[in-house]
Amino acid sequence: MDKKRIIILSVLAIFFFCSLIPCHVLRIEAIRKNRPVFAHIVWPNDQFSTKYIHSVELSPVREYFKIDKNFRIVLYETTFSSSNTGLPTTLSGDEKLYTDGDHLRISHMHRIVPQLDLWVNEKYDNTLTLGNGRVLNLPSLAGNTLLRVSISRLTFLEILYVKAKIVI
């Protein structure tokens, strides 16, 4: 075998074995269409937040999440402008509620969330902000619909497949 062929086969073998390594991915899926609309590799301590206008109170709500060492989604803080219909009124554990300027804040939360199911609609300004500052306008991903945000363990090849389904 010539040297060029050995190099090419070696690179292909390395790529193949590396493609089988599992990664954890923040996935957003359009439930009704049963298709992925976003995928992003995550690590422990990565953070993201969601923002929306509450449908009854018509006030902004922001929820802050982190990925724990077991790759679970953990709600650790939430902010909102009022505490009426459909918004938090009680605390649990070490949670603390306080006024922060013109809004209320609950901190010291540790609520494990298996997945987030979010009804998104353009009129409610639904966004998801990744820890790197990238802001996703959620209705622009799949329209006004139900989205599921979850963490999945996928190999690199599976991630490529999901990304290809998003583009198509």
VENVEN-V173058 format. One record per residue. RES is the residue in one small letter. NEAR is the number of other ideal C-beta (glycine too) atoms within 8 Angstrom. Layout:
BEGIN
res=RES near=NEAR
res=RES near=NEAR
END
This chain:
BEGIN
res=m near=3
res=d near=5
res=k near=5
res=k near=6
res=r near=8
res=i near=9
res=i near=8
res=i near=8
res=l near=8
res=s near=8
res=v near=8
res=l near=8
res=a near=8
res=i near=8
res=f near=8
res=f near=8
res=f near=8
res=c near=8
res=s near=10
res=l near=9
res=i near=8
res=p near=7
res=c near=10
res=h near=13
res=v near=14
res=l near=16
res=r near=13
res=i near=14
res=e near=11
res=a near=14
res=i near=10
res=r near=6
res=k near=7
res=n near=6
res=r near=9
res=p near=11
res=v near=10
res=f near=10
res=a near=12
res=h near=7
res=i near=9
res=v near=10
res=w near=7
res=p near=7
res=n near=7
res=d near=11
res=q near=9
res=f near=10
res=s near=10
res=t near=14
res=k near=12
res=y near=12
res=i near=10
res=h near=13
res=s near=7
res=v near=7
res=e near=12
res=l near=6
res=s near=9
res=p near=11
res=v near=12
res=r near=10
res=e near=10
res=y near=10
res=f near=14
res=k near=9
res=i near=16
res=d near=10
res=k near=4
res=n near=4
res=f near=10
res=r near=10
res=i near=13
res=v near=12
res=l near=13
res=y near=11
res=e near=10
res=t near=12
res=t near=10
res=f near=15
res=s near=8
res=s near=8
res=s near=7
res=n near=7
res=t near=5
res=g near=7
res=l near=11
res=p near=9
res=t near=4
res=t near=4
res=l near=8
res=s near=4
res=g near=6
res=d near=5
res=e near=10
res=k near=8
res=l near=8
res=y near=7
res=t near=6
res=d near=7
res=g near=4
res=d near=3
res=h near=10
res=l near=12
res=r near=11
res=i near=13
res=s near=9
res=h near=9
res=m near=10
res=h near=9
res=r near=7
res=i near=9
res=v near=10
res=p near=6
res=q near=8
res=l near=10
res=d near=8
res=l near=12
res=w near=6
res=v near=13
res=n near=8
res=e near=6
res=k near=5
res=y near=10
res=d near=9
res=n near=13
res=t near=11
res=l near=13
res=t near=11
res=l near=12
res=g near=6
res=n near=4
res=g near=6
res=r near=6
res=v near=8
res=l near=12
res=n near=8
res=l near=12
res=p near=11
res=s near=5
res=l near=11
res=a near=10
res=g near=5
res=n near=6
res=t near=11
res=l near=10
res=l near=15
res=r near=12
res=v near=12
res=s near=11
res=i near=12
res=s near=7
res=r near=8
res=l near=11
res=t near=10
res=f near=11
res=l near=8
res=e near=8
res=i near=13
res=l near=9
res=y near=8
res=v near=13
res=k near=9
res=a near=8
res=k near=9
res=i near=11
res=v near=5
res=i near=4
END
